[in-house]
């Protein structure tokens, strides 16, 4: 694995851990405005990072609501997009 791939992988894992801790709130559920703000934040982050990474997937779970976003390729050479079955 190249240093760039290792750094990208570490960044992705840190990003997932960060959003897991931020998004996990067992005492209360997100309001509709908070859901919209979170989705907008995820979209903005993805747009900001899309030139630096091949692909990414994010997920935030709050009680009965799941917010997920996916972007980019799981395999650039074969043009395979990131989807629910992509293994990182």
PDB file with one MODEL, atoms N, CA, C and O in Angstrom:
MODEL        1
ATOM      1  N   UNK A   1       0.840  -1.167   0.000  1.00  0.00           N
ATOM      2  CA  UNK A   1       0.000   0.000   0.000  1.00  0.00           C
ATOM      3  C   UNK A   1       0.893   1.241   0.000  1.00  0.00           C
ATOM      4  O   UNK A   1       1.857   1.312   0.763  1.00  0.00           O
ATOM      5  N   UNK A   2       0.582   2.204  -0.839  1.00  0.00           N
ATOM      6  CA  UNK A   2       1.400   3.411  -0.898  1.00  0.00           C
ATOM      7  C   UNK A   2       1.116   4.304   0.312  1.00  0.00           C
ATOM      8  O   UNK A   2       0.091   4.171   0.979  1.00  0.00           O
ATOM      9  N   UNK A   3       2.043   5.204   0.568  1.00  0.00           N
ATOM     10  CA  UNK A   3       1.887   6.128   1.700  1.00  0.00           C
ATOM     11  C   UNK A   3       0.637   6.978   1.547  1.00  0.00           C
ATOM     12  O   UNK A   3      -0.037   7.285   2.530  1.00  0.00           O
ATOM     13  N   UNK A   4       0.325   7.364   0.295  1.00  0.00           N
ATOM     14  CA  UNK A   4      -0.880   8.182   0.051  1.00  0.00           C
ATOM     15  C   UNK A   4      -2.141   7.399   0.403  1.00  0.00           C
ATOM     16  O   UNK A   4      -3.061   7.948   1.010  1.00  0.00           O
ATOM     17  N   UNK A   5      -2.190   6.137   0.032  1.00  0.00           N
ATOM     18  CA  UNK A   5      -3.374   5.316   0.341  1.00  0.00           C
ATOM     19  C   UNK A   5      -3.503   5.100   1.847  1.00  0.00           C
ATOM     20  O   UNK A   5      -4.609   5.120   2.387  1.00  0.00           O
ATOM     21  N   UNK A   6      -2.388   4.897   2.515  1.00  0.00           N
ATOM     22  CA  UNK A   6      -2.414   4.704   3.971  1.00  0.00           C
ATOM     23  C   UNK A   6      -2.896   5.982   4.653  1.00  0.00           C
ATOM     24  O   UNK A   6      -3.718   5.930   5.568  1.00  0.00           O
ATOM     25  N   UNK A   7      -2.386   7.121   4.208  1.00  0.00           N
ATOM     26  CA  UNK A   7      -2.803   8.402   4.794  1.00  0.00           C
ATOM     27  C   UNK A   7      -4.279   8.660   4.543  1.00  0.00           C
ATOM     28  O   UNK A   7      -4.986   9.135   5.432  1.00  0.00           O
ATOM     29  N   UNK A   8      -4.749   8.352   3.341  1.00  0.00           N
ATOM     30  CA  UNK A   8      -6.165   8.527   3.018  1.00  0.00           C
ATOM     31  C   UNK A   8      -7.024   7.612   3.871  1.00  0.00           C
ATOM     32  O   UNK A   8      -8.075   8.027   4.359  1.00  0.00           O
ATOM     33  N   UNK A   9      -6.592   6.374   4.056  1.00  0.00           N
ATOM     34  CA  UNK A   9      -7.335   5.418   4.868  1.00  0.00           C
ATOM     35  C   UNK A   9      -7.408   5.893   6.321  1.00  0.00           C
ATOM     36  O   UNK A   9      -8.472   5.843   6.939  1.00  0.00           O
ATOM     37  N   UNK A  10      -6.289   6.351   6.862  1.00  0.00           N
ATOM     38  CA  UNK A  10      -6.269   6.848   8.244  1.00  0.00           C
ATOM     39  C   UNK A  10      -7.183   8.066   8.389  1.00  0.00           C
ATOM     40  O   UNK A  10      -7.905   8.187   9.379  1.00  0.00           O
ATOM     41  N   UNK A  11      -7.155   8.956   7.417  1.00  0.00           N
ATOM     42  CA  UNK A  11      -8.018  10.133   7.439  1.00  0.00           C
ATOM     43  C   UNK A  11      -9.484   9.714   7.437  1.00  0.00           C
ATOM     44  O   UNK A  11     -10.286  10.261   8.194  1.00  0.00           O
ATOM     45  N   UNK A  12      -9.836   8.757   6.600  1.00  0.00           N
ATOM     46  CA  UNK A  12     -11.215   8.282   6.502  1.00  0.00           C
ATOM     47  C   UNK A  12     -11.670   7.668   7.826  1.00  0.00           C
ATOM     48  O   UNK A  12     -12.782   7.941   8.278  1.00  0.00           O
ATOM     49  N   UNK A  13     -10.844   6.858   8.441  1.00  0.00           N
ATOM     50  CA  UNK A  13     -11.192   6.233   9.721  1.00  0.00           C
ATOM     51  C   UNK A  13     -11.387   7.307  10.792  1.00  0.00           C
ATOM     52  O   UNK A  13     -12.339   7.244  11.570  1.00  0.00           O
ATOM     53  N   UNK A  14     -10.495   8.283  10.834  1.00  0.00           N
ATOM     54  CA  UNK A  14     -10.643   9.378  11.809  1.00  0.00           C
ATOM     55  C   UNK A  14     -11.930  10.155  11.558  1.00  0.00           C
ATOM     56  O   UNK A  14     -12.623  10.534  12.502  1.00  0.00           O
ATOM     57  N   UNK A  15     -12.246  10.389  10.298  1.00  0.00           N
ATOM     58  CA  UNK A  15     -13.481  11.091   9.953  1.00  0.00           C
ATOM     59  C   UNK A  15     -14.697  10.306  10.429  1.00  0.00           C
ATOM     60  O   UNK A  15     -15.616  10.888  11.006  1.00  0.00           O
ATOM     61  N   UNK A  16     -14.719   9.002  10.198  1.00  0.00           N
ATOM     62  CA  UNK A  16     -15.849   8.185  10.648  1.00  0.00           C
ATOM     63  C   UNK A  16     -15.972   8.194  12.167  1.00  0.00           C
ATOM     64  O   UNK A  16     -17.076   8.306  12.699  1.00  0.00           O
ATOM     65  N   UNK A  17     -14.853   8.076  12.864  1.00  0.00           N
ATOM     66  CA  UNK A  17     -14.891   8.111  14.325  1.00  0.00           C
ATOM     67  C   UNK A  17     -15.399   9.455  14.826  1.00  0.00           C
ATOM     68  O   UNK A  17     -16.202   9.516  15.757  1.00  0.00           O
ATOM     69  N   UNK A  18     -14.931  10.520  14.210  1.00  0.00           N
ATOM     70  CA  UNK A  18     -15.381  11.859  14.592  1.00  0.00           C
ATOM     71  C   UNK A  18     -16.896  11.978  14.441  1.00  0.00           C
ATOM     72  O   UNK A  18     -17.574  12.426  15.366  1.00  0.00           O
ATOM     73  N   UNK A  19     -17.427  11.589  13.302  1.00  0.00           N
ATOM     74  CA  UNK A  19     -18.868  11.719  13.071  1.00  0.00           C
ATOM     75  C   UNK A  19     -19.659  10.745  13.926  1.00  0.00           C
ATOM     76  O   UNK A  19     -20.808  11.022  14.269  1.00  0.00           O
ATOM     77  N   UNK A  20     -19.069   9.612  14.275  1.00  0.00           N
ATOM     78  CA  UNK A  20     -19.746   8.674  15.165  1.00  0.00           C
ATOM     79  C   UNK A  20     -19.936   9.303  16.534  1.00  0.00           C
ATOM     80  O   UNK A  20     -21.022   9.223  17.109  1.00  0.00           O
ATOM     81  N   UNK A  21     -18.886   9.930  17.061  1.00  0.00           N
ATOM     82  CA  UNK A  21     -18.995  10.557  18.376  1.00  0.00           C
ATOM     83  C   UNK A  21     -19.884  11.793  18.348  1.00  0.00           C
ATOM     84  O   UNK A  21     -20.638  12.027  19.292  1.00  0.00           O
ATOM     85  N   UNK A  22     -19.812  12.574  17.302  1.00  0.00           N
ATOM     86  CA  UNK A  22     -20.635  13.775  17.195  1.00  0.00           C
ATOM     87  C   UNK A  22     -22.101  13.391  16.982  1.00  0.00           C
ATOM     88  O   UNK A  22     -22.994  13.987  17.583  1.00  0.00           O
ATOM     89  N   UNK A  23     -22.340  12.416  16.142  1.00  0.00           N
ATOM     90  CA  UNK A  23     -23.706  12.049  15.769  1.00  0.00           C
ATOM     91  C   UNK A  23     -24.420  11.183  16.780  1.00  0.00           C
ATOM     92  O   UNK A  23     -25.646  11.086  16.731  1.00  0.00           O
ATOM     93  N   UNK A  24     -23.707  10.550  17.693  1.00  0.00           N
ATOM     94  CA  UNK A  24     -24.339   9.651  18.655  1.00  0.00           C
ATOM     95  C   UNK A  24     -24.818  10.435  19.861  1.00  0.00           C
ATOM     96  O   UNK A  24     -24.017  11.034  20.579  1.00  0.00           O
ATOM     97  N   UNK A  25     -26.106  10.430  20.081  1.00  0.00           N
ATOM     98  CA  UNK A  25     -26.701  11.153  21.203  1.00  0.00           C
ATOM     99  C   UNK A  25     -27.872  10.335  21.749  1.00  0.00           C
ATOM    100  O   UNK A  25     -29.005  10.524  21.306  1.00  0.00           O
ATOM    101  N   UNK A  26     -27.625   9.435  22.698  1.00  0.00           N
ATOM    102  CA  UNK A  26     -28.693   8.555  23.162  1.00  0.00           C
ATOM    103  C   UNK A  26     -29.786   9.259  23.957  1.00  0.00           C
ATOM    104  O   UNK A  26     -30.888   8.724  24.079  1.00  0.00           O
ATOM    105  N   UNK A  27     -29.512  10.453  24.506  1.00  0.00           N
ATOM    106  CA  UNK A  27     -30.496  11.135  25.330  1.00  0.00           C
ATOM    107  C   UNK A  27     -31.591  11.807  24.511  1.00  0.00           C
ATOM    108  O   UNK A  27     -32.726  11.908  24.977  1.00  0.00           O
ATOM    109  N   UNK A  28     -31.282  12.265  23.311  1.00  0.00           N
ATOM    110  CA  UNK A  28     -32.271  12.993  22.532  1.00  0.00           C
ATOM    111  C   UNK A  28     -32.122  12.680  21.052  1.00  0.00           C
ATOM    112  O   UNK A  28     -31.085  12.188  20.607  1.00  0.00           O
ATOM    113  N   UNK A  29     -33.156  12.967  20.313  1.00  0.00           N
ATOM    114  CA  UNK A  29     -33.089  12.792  18.870  1.00  0.00           C
ATOM    115  C   UNK A  29     -32.845  14.140  18.221  1.00  0.00           C
ATOM    116  O   UNK A  29     -33.124  15.184  18.811  1.00  0.00           O
ATOM    117  N   UNK A  30     -32.325  14.111  17.005  1.00  0.00           N
ATOM    118  CA  UNK A  30     -32.098  15.342  16.262  1.00  0.00           C
ATOM    119  C   UNK A  30     -33.426  15.950  15.847  1.00  0.00           C
ATOM    120  O   UNK A  30     -34.365  15.240  15.488  1.00  0.00           O
ATOM    121  N   UNK A  31     -33.491  17.257  15.900  1.00  0.00           N
ATOM    122  CA  UNK A  31     -34.660  17.934  15.356  1.00  0.00           C
ATOM    123  C   UNK A  31     -34.533  17.942  13.835  1.00  0.00           C
ATOM    124  O   UNK A  31     -33.477  17.622  13.290  1.00  0.00           O
ATOM    125  N   UNK A  32     -35.609  18.306  13.163  1.00  0.00           N
ATOM    126  CA  UNK A  32     -35.579  18.359  11.699  1.00  0.00           C
ATOM    127  C   UNK A  32     -34.523  19.348  11.210  1.00  0.00           C
ATOM    128  O   UNK A  32     -33.821  19.075  10.237  1.00  0.00           O
ATOM    129  N   UNK A  33     -34.409  20.491  11.877  1.00  0.00           N
ATOM    130  CA  UNK A  33     -33.398  21.480  11.492  1.00  0.00           C
ATOM    131  C   UNK A  33     -31.990  20.949  11.686  1.00  0.00           C
ATOM    132  O   UNK A  33     -31.111  21.204  10.863  1.00  0.00           O
ATOM    133  N   UNK A  34     -31.768  20.213  12.769  1.00  0.00           N
ATOM    134  CA  UNK A  34     -30.454  19.631  13.008  1.00  0.00           C
ATOM    135  C   UNK A  34     -30.117  18.592  11.941  1.00  0.00           C
ATOM    136  O   UNK A  34     -28.971  18.502  11.499  1.00  0.00           O
ATOM    137  N   UNK A  35     -31.115  17.806  11.527  1.00  0.00           N
ATOM    138  CA  UNK A  35     -30.894  16.831  10.450  1.00  0.00           C
ATOM    139  C   UNK A  35     -30.498  17.527   9.160  1.00  0.00           C
ATOM    140  O   UNK A  35     -29.573  17.097   8.470  1.00  0.00           O
ATOM    141  N   UNK A  36     -31.201  18.605   8.837  1.00  0.00           N
ATOM    142  CA  UNK A  36     -30.893  19.359   7.620  1.00  0.00           C
ATOM    143  C   UNK A  36     -29.498  19.967   7.716  1.00  0.00           C
ATOM    144  O   UNK A  36     -28.732  19.922   6.753  1.00  0.00           O
ATOM    145  N   UNK A  37     -29.165  20.536   8.874  1.00  0.00           N
ATOM    146  CA  UNK A  37     -27.830  21.117   9.070  1.00  0.00           C
ATOM    147  C   UNK A  37     -26.742  20.052   8.948  1.00  0.00           C
ATOM    148  O   UNK A  37     -25.699  20.289   8.340  1.00  0.00           O
ATOM    149  N   UNK A  38     -26.991  18.888   9.525  1.00  0.00           N
ATOM    150  CA  UNK A  38     -26.012  17.806   9.452  1.00  0.00           C
ATOM    151  C   UNK A  38     -25.837  17.333   8.013  1.00  0.00           C
ATOM    152  O   UNK A  38     -24.709  17.145   7.557  1.00  0.00           O
ATOM    153  N   UNK A  39     -26.932  17.141   7.301  1.00  0.00           N
ATOM    154  CA  UNK A  39     -26.836  16.726   5.903  1.00  0.00           C
ATOM    155  C   UNK A  39     -26.092  17.773   5.082  1.00  0.00           C
ATOM    156  O   UNK A  39     -25.271  17.422   4.235  1.00  0.00           O
ATOM    157  N   UNK A  40     -26.365  19.043   5.320  1.00  0.00           N
ATOM    158  CA  UNK A  40     -25.669  20.108   4.602  1.00  0.00           C
ATOM    159  C   UNK A  40     -24.182  20.104   4.940  1.00  0.00           C
ATOM    160  O   UNK A  40     -23.346  20.321   4.063  1.00  0.00           O
ATOM    161  N   UNK A  41     -23.848  19.860   6.202  1.00  0.00           N
ATOM    162  CA  UNK A  41     -22.444  19.784   6.608  1.00  0.00           C
ATOM    163  C   UNK A  41     -21.737  18.618   5.928  1.00  0.00           C
ATOM    164  O   UNK A  41     -20.603  18.756   5.468  1.00  0.00           O
ATOM    165  N   UNK A  42     -22.408  17.471   5.866  1.00  0.00           N
ATOM    166  CA  UNK A  42     -21.821  16.314   5.188  1.00  0.00           C
ATOM    167  C   UNK A  42     -21.603  16.608   3.705  1.00  0.00           C
ATOM    168  O   UNK A  42     -20.541  16.306   3.161  1.00  0.00           O
ATOM    169  N   UNK A  43     -22.601  17.193   3.058  1.00  0.00           N
ATOM    170  CA  UNK A  43     -22.486  17.540   1.646  1.00  0.00           C
ATOM    171  C   UNK A  43     -21.329  18.512   1.417  1.00  0.00           C
ATOM    172  O   UNK A  43     -20.553  18.348   0.476  1.00  0.00           O
ATOM    173  N   UNK A  44     -21.217  19.513   2.271  1.00  0.00           N
ATOM    174  CA  UNK A  44     -20.146  20.497   2.131  1.00  0.00           C
ATOM    175  C   UNK A  44     -18.779  19.842   2.319  1.00  0.00           C
ATOM    176  O   UNK A  44     -17.840  20.139   1.581  1.00  0.00           O
ATOM    177  N   UNK A  45     -18.666  18.957   3.299  1.00  0.00           N
ATOM    178  CA  UNK A  45     -17.397  18.266   3.538  1.00  0.00           C
ATOM    179  C   UNK A  45     -17.025  17.399   2.337  1.00  0.00           C
ATOM    180  O   UNK A  45     -15.877  17.398   1.893  1.00  0.00           O
ATOM    181  N   UNK A  46     -17.994  16.669   1.824  1.00  0.00           N
ATOM    182  CA  UNK A  46     -17.728  15.805   0.669  1.00  0.00           C
ATOM    183  C   UNK A  46     -17.280  16.651  -0.518  1.00  0.00           C
ATOM    184  O   UNK A  46     -16.303  16.313  -1.186  1.00  0.00           O
ATOM    185  N   UNK A  47     -17.977  17.733  -0.782  1.00  0.00           N
ATOM    186  CA  UNK A  47     -17.621  18.604  -1.902  1.00  0.00           C
ATOM    187  C   UNK A  47     -16.220  19.192  -1.715  1.00  0.00           C
ATOM    188  O   UNK A  47     -15.460  19.317  -2.675  1.00  0.00           O
ATOM    189  N   UNK A  48     -15.888  19.551  -0.475  1.00  0.00           N
ATOM    190  CA  UNK A  48     -14.579  20.116  -0.163  1.00  0.00           C
ATOM    191  C   UNK A  48     -13.457  19.104  -0.363  1.00  0.00           C
ATOM    192  O   UNK A  48     -12.359  19.473  -0.780  1.00  0.00           O
ATOM    193  N   UNK A  49     -13.720  17.831  -0.071  1.00  0.00           N
ATOM    194  CA  UNK A  49     -12.682  16.803  -0.097  1.00  0.00           C
ATOM    195  C   UNK A  49     -12.642  15.980  -1.384  1.00  0.00           C
ATOM    196  O   UNK A  49     -11.717  15.187  -1.562  1.00  0.00           O
ATOM    197  N   UNK A  50     -13.605  16.139  -2.278  1.00  0.00           N
ATOM    198  CA  UNK A  50     -13.726  15.239  -3.415  1.00  0.00           C
ATOM    199  C   UNK A  50     -12.515  15.251  -4.344  1.00  0.00           C
ATOM    200  O   UNK A  50     -12.313  14.295  -5.092  1.00  0.00           O
ATOM    201  N   UNK A  51     -11.709  16.302  -4.314  1.00  0.00           N
ATOM    202  CA  UNK A  51     -10.533  16.359  -5.173  1.00  0.00           C
ATOM    203  C   UNK A  51      -9.317  15.708  -4.526  1.00  0.00           C
ATOM    204  O   UNK A  51      -8.285  15.540  -5.176  1.00  0.00           O
ATOM    205  N   UNK A  52      -9.432  15.339  -3.245  1.00  0.00           N
ATOM    206  CA  UNK A  52      -8.308  14.773  -2.508  1.00  0.00           C
ATOM    207  C   UNK A  52      -8.451  13.275  -2.252  1.00  0.00           C
ATOM    208  O   UNK A  52      -7.498  12.629  -1.817  1.00  0.00           O
ATOM    209  N   UNK A  53      -9.621  12.723  -2.515  1.00  0.00           N
ATOM    210  CA  UNK A  53      -9.865  11.322  -2.194  1.00  0.00           C
ATOM    211  C   UNK A  53     -10.522  10.614  -3.371  1.00  0.00           C
ATOM    212  O   UNK A  53     -11.141  11.250  -4.225  1.00  0.00           O
ATOM    213  N   UNK A  54     -10.383   9.306  -3.407  1.00  0.00           N
ATOM    214  CA  UNK A  54     -11.013   8.524  -4.477  1.00  0.00           C
ATOM    215  C   UNK A  54     -12.502   8.353  -4.208  1.00  0.00           C
ATOM    216  O   UNK A  54     -13.319   8.514  -5.115  1.00  0.00           O
ATOM    217  N   UNK A  55     -12.855   8.032  -2.983  1.00  0.00           N
ATOM    218  CA  UNK A  55     -14.253   7.832  -2.635  1.00  0.00           C
ATOM    219  C   UNK A  55     -14.422   7.796  -1.138  1.00  0.00           C
ATOM    220  O   UNK A  55     -13.474   7.540  -0.396  1.00  0.00           O
ATOM    221  N   UNK A  56     -15.652   8.058  -0.697  1.00  0.00           N
ATOM    222  CA  UNK A  56     -15.918   8.004   0.732  1.00  0.00           C
ATOM    223  C   UNK A  56     -17.377   7.685   0.980  1.00  0.00           C
ATOM    224  O   UNK A  56     -18.235   7.844   0.112  1.00  0.00           O
ATOM    225  N   UNK A  57     -17.629   7.229   2.200  1.00  0.00           N
ATOM    226  CA  UNK A  57     -18.992   6.963   2.649  1.00  0.00           C
ATOM    227  C   UNK A  57     -19.103   7.470   4.079  1.00  0.00           C
ATOM    228  O   UNK A  57     -18.211   7.242   4.896  1.00  0.00           O
ATOM    229  N   UNK A  58     -20.187   8.148   4.376  1.00  0.00           N
ATOM    230  CA  UNK A  58     -20.426   8.624   5.730  1.00  0.00           C
ATOM    231  C   UNK A  58     -21.781   8.125   6.188  1.00  0.00           C
ATOM    232  O   UNK A  58     -22.682   7.910   5.377  1.00  0.00           O
ATOM    233  N   UNK A  59     -21.918   7.943   7.472  1.00  0.00           N
ATOM    234  CA  UNK A  59     -23.199   7.527   8.025  1.00  0.00           C
ATOM    235  C   UNK A  59     -23.345   8.112   9.427  1.00  0.00           C
ATOM    236  O   UNK A  59     -22.405   8.099  10.223  1.00  0.00           O
ATOM    237  N   UNK A  60     -24.528   8.619   9.709  1.00  0.00           N
ATOM    238  CA  UNK A  60     -24.862   9.112  11.042  1.00  0.00           C
ATOM    239  C   UNK A  60     -26.180   8.460  11.419  1.00  0.00           C
ATOM    240  O   UNK A  60     -27.145   8.509  10.656  1.00  0.00           O
ATOM    241  N   UNK A  61     -26.221   7.852  12.588  1.00  0.00           N
ATOM    242  CA  UNK A  61     -27.420   7.158  13.041  1.00  0.00           C
ATOM    243  C   UNK A  61     -27.924   7.846  14.300  1.00  0.00           C
ATOM    244  O   UNK A  61     -27.170   8.051  15.252  1.00  0.00           O
ATOM    245  N   UNK A  62     -29.200   8.201  14.298  1.00  0.00           N
ATOM    246  CA  UNK A  62     -29.829   8.822  15.451  1.00  0.00           C
ATOM    247  C   UNK A  62     -31.172   8.151  15.664  1.00  0.00           C
ATOM    248  O   UNK A  62     -32.135   8.419  14.946  1.00  0.00           O
ATOM    249  N   UNK A  63     -31.228   7.284  16.650  1.00  0.00           N
ATOM    250  CA  UNK A  63     -32.444   6.547  16.969  1.00  0.00           C
ATOM    251  C   UNK A  63     -32.992   5.860  15.720  1.00  0.00           C
ATOM    252  O   UNK A  63     -32.424   4.862  15.275  1.00  0.00           O
ATOM    253  N   UNK A  64     -34.071   6.364  15.152  1.00  0.00           N
ATOM    254  CA  UNK A  64     -34.686   5.714  13.991  1.00  0.00           C
ATOM    255  C   UNK A  64     -34.287   6.333  12.663  1.00  0.00           C
ATOM    256  O   UNK A  64     -34.758   5.888  11.616  1.00  0.00           O
ATOM    257  N   UNK A  65     -33.438   7.338  12.679  1.00  0.00           N
ATOM    258  CA  UNK A  65     -33.048   8.008  11.452  1.00  0.00           C
ATOM    259  C   UNK A  65     -31.609   7.687  11.082  1.00  0.00           C
ATOM    260  O   UNK A  65     -30.724   7.656  11.938  1.00  0.00           O
ATOM    261  N   UNK A  66     -31.391   7.449   9.797  1.00  0.00           N
ATOM    262  CA  UNK A  66     -30.056   7.182   9.284  1.00  0.00           C
ATOM    263  C   UNK A  66     -29.776   8.189   8.175  1.00  0.00           C
ATOM    264  O   UNK A  66     -30.544   8.311   7.221  1.00  0.00           O
ATOM    265  N   UNK A  67     -28.680   8.897   8.315  1.00  0.00           N
ATOM    266  CA  UNK A  67     -28.241   9.824   7.277  1.00  0.00           C
ATOM    267  C   UNK A  67     -26.961   9.248   6.703  1.00  0.00           C
ATOM    268  O   UNK A  67     -25.993   9.029   7.432  1.00  0.00           O
ATOM    269  N   UNK A  68     -26.950   9.003   5.403  1.00  0.00           N
ATOM    270  CA  UNK A  68     -25.736   8.482   4.784  1.00  0.00           C
ATOM    271  C   UNK A  68     -25.484   9.203   3.465  1.00  0.00           C
ATOM    272  O   UNK A  68     -26.412   9.597   2.758  1.00  0.00           O
ATOM    273  N   UNK A  69     -24.224   9.360   3.163  1.00  0.00           N
ATOM    274  CA  UNK A  69     -23.783   9.997   1.929  1.00  0.00           C
ATOM    275  C   UNK A  69     -22.613   9.199   1.387  1.00  0.00           C
ATOM    276  O   UNK A  69     -21.738   8.765   2.137  1.00  0.00           O
ATOM    277  N   UNK A  70     -22.609   9.011   0.072  1.00  0.00           N
ATOM    278  CA  UNK A  70     -21.517   8.309  -0.589  1.00  0.00           C
ATOM    279  C   UNK A  70     -21.102   9.094  -1.820  1.00  0.00           C
ATOM    280  O   UNK A  70     -21.928   9.722  -2.483  1.00  0.00           O
ATOM    281  N   UNK A  71     -19.826   9.048  -2.113  1.00  0.00           N
ATOM    282  CA  UNK A  71     -19.327   9.802  -3.261  1.00  0.00           C
ATOM    283  C   UNK A  71     -18.041   9.170  -3.738  1.00  0.00           C
ATOM    284  O   UNK A  71     -17.247   8.688  -2.931  1.00  0.00           O
ATOM    285  N   UNK A  72     -17.830   9.167  -5.019  1.00  0.00           N
ATOM    286  CA  UNK A  72     -16.555   8.754  -5.591  1.00  0.00           C
ATOM    287  C   UNK A  72     -16.505   7.289  -5.964  1.00  0.00           C
ATOM    288  O   UNK A  72     -17.528   6.617  -6.096  1.00  0.00           O
ATOM    289  N   UNK A  73     -15.282   6.818  -6.128  1.00  0.00           N
ATOM    290  CA  UNK A  73     -15.034   5.477  -6.648  1.00  0.00           C
ATOM    291  C   UNK A  73     -14.418   4.553  -5.603  1.00  0.00           C
ATOM    292  O   UNK A  73     -13.562   4.957  -4.816  1.00  0.00           O
ATOM    293  N   UNK A  74     -14.871   3.316  -5.615  1.00  0.00           N
ATOM    294  CA  UNK A  74     -14.201   2.291  -4.821  1.00  0.00           C
ATOM    295  C   UNK A  74     -13.054   1.681  -5.624  1.00  0.00           C
ATOM    296  O   UNK A  74     -12.118   1.118  -5.056  1.00  0.00           O
ATOM    297  N   UNK A  75     -13.137   1.800  -6.958  1.00  0.00           N
ATOM    298  CA  UNK A  75     -12.075   1.339  -7.847  1.00  0.00           C
ATOM    299  C   UNK A  75     -12.009   2.322  -9.010  1.00  0.00           C
ATOM    300  O   UNK A  75     -12.858   2.297  -9.901  1.00  0.00           O
ATOM    301  N   UNK A  76     -11.005   3.181  -8.997  1.00  0.00           N
ATOM    302  CA  UNK A  76     -10.896   4.222 -10.018  1.00  0.00           C
ATOM    303  C   UNK A  76     -10.616   3.621 -11.391  1.00  0.00           C
ATOM    304  O   UNK A  76     -11.211   4.035 -12.387  1.00  0.00           O
ATOM    305  N   UNK A  77      -9.709   2.645 -11.445  1.00  0.00           N
ATOM    306  CA  UNK A  77      -9.330   2.075 -12.733  1.00  0.00           C
ATOM    307  C   UNK A  77     -10.521   1.465 -13.463  1.00  0.00           C
ATOM    308  O   UNK A  77     -10.641   1.608 -14.679  1.00  0.00           O
ATOM    309  N   UNK A  78     -11.395   0.793 -12.736  1.00  0.00           N
ATOM    310  CA  UNK A  78     -12.558   0.143 -13.350  1.00  0.00           C
ATOM    311  C   UNK A  78     -13.822   0.993 -13.252  1.00  0.00           C
ATOM    312  O   UNK A  78     -14.901   0.548 -13.642  1.00  0.00           O
ATOM    313  N   UNK A  79     -13.691   2.226 -12.726  1.00  0.00           N
ATOM    314  CA  UNK A  79     -14.806   3.175 -12.612  1.00  0.00           C
ATOM    315  C   UNK A  79     -15.990   2.584 -11.830  1.00  0.00           C
ATOM    316  O   UNK A  79     -17.145   2.741 -12.227  1.00  0.00           O
ATOM    317  N   UNK A  80     -15.689   1.903 -10.715  1.00  0.00           N
ATOM    318  CA  UNK A  80     -16.729   1.326  -9.850  1.00  0.00           C
ATOM    319  C   UNK A  80     -17.011   2.329  -8.742  1.00  0.00           C
ATOM    320  O   UNK A  80     -16.117   2.696  -7.981  1.00  0.00           O
ATOM    321  N   UNK A  81     -18.263   2.766  -8.657  1.00  0.00           N
ATOM    322  CA  UNK A  81     -18.660   3.780  -7.680  1.00  0.00           C
ATOM    323  C   UNK A  81     -18.770   3.183  -6.274  1.00  0.00           C
ATOM    324  O   UNK A  81     -19.004   1.984  -6.116  1.00  0.00           O
ATOM    325  N   UNK A  82     -18.599   4.033  -5.255  1.00  0.00           N
ATOM    326  CA  UNK A  82     -18.827   3.649  -3.867  1.00  0.00           C
ATOM    327  C   UNK A  82     -20.312   3.362  -3.703  1.00  0.00           C
ATOM    328  O   UNK A  82     -21.155   4.136  -4.157  1.00  0.00           O
ATOM    329  N   UNK A  83     -20.630   2.244  -3.050  1.00  0.00           N
ATOM    330  CA  UNK A  83     -22.038   1.936  -2.749  1.00  0.00           C
ATOM    331  C   UNK A  83     -22.130   1.276  -1.389  1.00  0.00           C
ATOM    332  O   UNK A  83     -21.142   1.214  -0.658  1.00  0.00           O
ATOM    333  N   UNK A  84     -23.317   0.778  -1.040  1.00  0.00           N
ATOM    334  CA  UNK A  84     -23.548   0.180   0.280  1.00  0.00           C
ATOM    335  C   UNK A  84     -22.691  -1.049   0.530  1.00  0.00           C
ATOM    336  O   UNK A  84     -22.485  -1.425   1.684  1.00  0.00           O
ATOM    337  N   UNK A  85     -22.191  -1.678  -0.508  1.00  0.00           N
ATOM    338  CA  UNK A  85     -21.410  -2.907  -0.359  1.00  0.00           C
ATOM    339  C   UNK A  85     -19.901  -2.673  -0.427  1.00  0.00           C
ATOM    340  O   UNK A  85     -19.130  -3.629  -0.345  1.00  0.00           O
ATOM    341  N   UNK A  86     -19.474  -1.437  -0.575  1.00  0.00           N
ATOM    342  CA  UNK A  86     -18.053  -1.119  -0.661  1.00  0.00           C
ATOM    343  C   UNK A  86     -17.379  -1.402   0.678  1.00  0.00           C
ATOM    344  O   UNK A  86     -17.871  -1.017   1.739  1.00  0.00           O
ATOM    345  N   UNK A  87     -16.238  -2.086   0.597  1.00  0.00           N
ATOM    346  CA  UNK A  87     -15.435  -2.368   1.795  1.00  0.00           C
ATOM    347  C   UNK A  87     -14.254  -1.408   1.782  1.00  0.00           C
ATOM    348  O   UNK A  87     -13.506  -1.336   0.807  1.00  0.00           O
ATOM    349  N   UNK A  88     -14.097  -0.664   2.891  1.00  0.00           N
ATOM    350  CA  UNK A  88     -12.977   0.268   3.001  1.00  0.00           C
ATOM    351  C   UNK A  88     -11.904  -0.341   3.870  1.00  0.00           C
ATOM    352  O   UNK A  88     -10.865   0.281   4.095  1.00  0.00           O
TER     353      UNK A  88
ENDMDL
END
